[in-house]
Amino acid sequence: MAKVPAAVAAGGLVGGYGVARWTRKRQLGGVALAAAGSLAAYEWNRQAGPRAAAGLSVAYVAAFAGSHPLAKKVGAWPAVFAVAGGVAAASWAVTRRAAQR
């Protein structure tokens, strides 16, 4: 089950951007981003505890914020995929470690 919140978090970043871009309504993208982030945070808390959930939630928000300046250097989609991969890897590592205890 350690893979589930990683996929949800990565999907939230990619999906949130996709929704915002294709609908031309940033607020809808924000709703998708927040919904996926909330679900991922719930699973992080359930699988790894509140400290891990808090840290990974901060990483999720930081990835969202960091994708904007990165997009100016490498393009929007590459930036979104890069930060989504980073959050997914962090999520997988933290929840996997917690599952092994």
Backbone hydrogen bonds, N-H to C=O, Kabsch-Sander energy under -0.5 kcal/mol:
donor,donor_aa,acceptor,acceptor_aa,energy
4,V,1,M,-1.2
6,A,2,A,-0.6
7,A,3,K,-2.3
8,V,4,V,-2.3
9,A,5,P,-2.5
10,A,6,A,-2.3
11,G,7,A,-2.6
12,G,8,V,-2.2
13,L,9,A,-1.8
14,V,10,A,-2.4
15,G,11,G,-3.1
16,G,12,G,-2.2
17,Y,13,L,-1.7
18,G,14,V,-2.6
19,V,15,G,-3.0
20,A,16,G,-2.1
21,R,17,Y,-2.7
22,W,18,G,-2.8
23,T,19,V,-2.2
24,R,20,A,-1.1
28,L,25,K,-0.8
29,G,25,K,-1.4
30,G,26,R,-2.2
31,V,27,Q,-2.0
32,A,28,L,-2.2
33,L,29,G,-2.6
34,A,30,G,-2.7
35,A,31,V,-2.7
36,A,32,A,-2.3
37,G,33,L,-2.3
38,S,34,A,-2.6
39,L,35,A,-2.2
40,A,36,A,-2.7
41,A,37,G,-2.6
42,Y,38,S,-2.2
43,E,39,L,-2.2
44,W,40,A,-3.0
45,N,41,A,-2.5
46,R,42,Y,-2.3
47,Q,43,E,-2.8
48,A,44,W,-3.0
49,G,44,W,-0.7
49,G,45,N,-1.4
53,A,49,G,-2.2
54,A,50,P,-2.5
55,G,51,R,-2.4
56,L,52,A,-2.8
57,S,53,A,-2.1
58,V,54,A,-2.2
59,A,55,G,-2.0
60,Y,56,L,-2.2
61,V,57,S,-2.3
62,A,58,V,-2.7
63,A,59,A,-2.4
64,F,60,Y,-2.0
65,A,61,V,-2.5
66,G,62,A,-3.1
67,S,63,A,-1.6
68,H,64,F,-0.6
68,H,65,A,-0.9
70,L,66,G,-1.6
71,A,67,S,-2.1
72,K,68,H,-0.9
73,K,69,P,-0.6
73,K,70,L,-1.3
74,V,70,L,-2.4
75,G,71,A,-1.8
79,A,75,G,-1.7
80,V,76,A,-2.5
81,F,77,W,-2.8
82,A,78,P,-2.1
83,V,79,A,-2.4
84,A,80,V,-2.3
85,G,81,F,-2.2
86,G,82,A,-2.0
87,V,83,V,-2.4
88,A,84,A,-2.5
89,A,85,G,-2.4
90,A,86,G,-2.3
91,S,87,V,-2.7
92,W,88,A,-2.7
93,A,89,A,-2.5
94,V,90,A,-2.5
95,T,91,S,-2.6
96,R,92,W,-2.2
97,R,93,A,-2.1
98,A,94,V,-2.0
99,A,95,T,-1.9
100,Q,96,R,-1.4
101,R,97,R,-0.5
101,R,98,A,-0.9
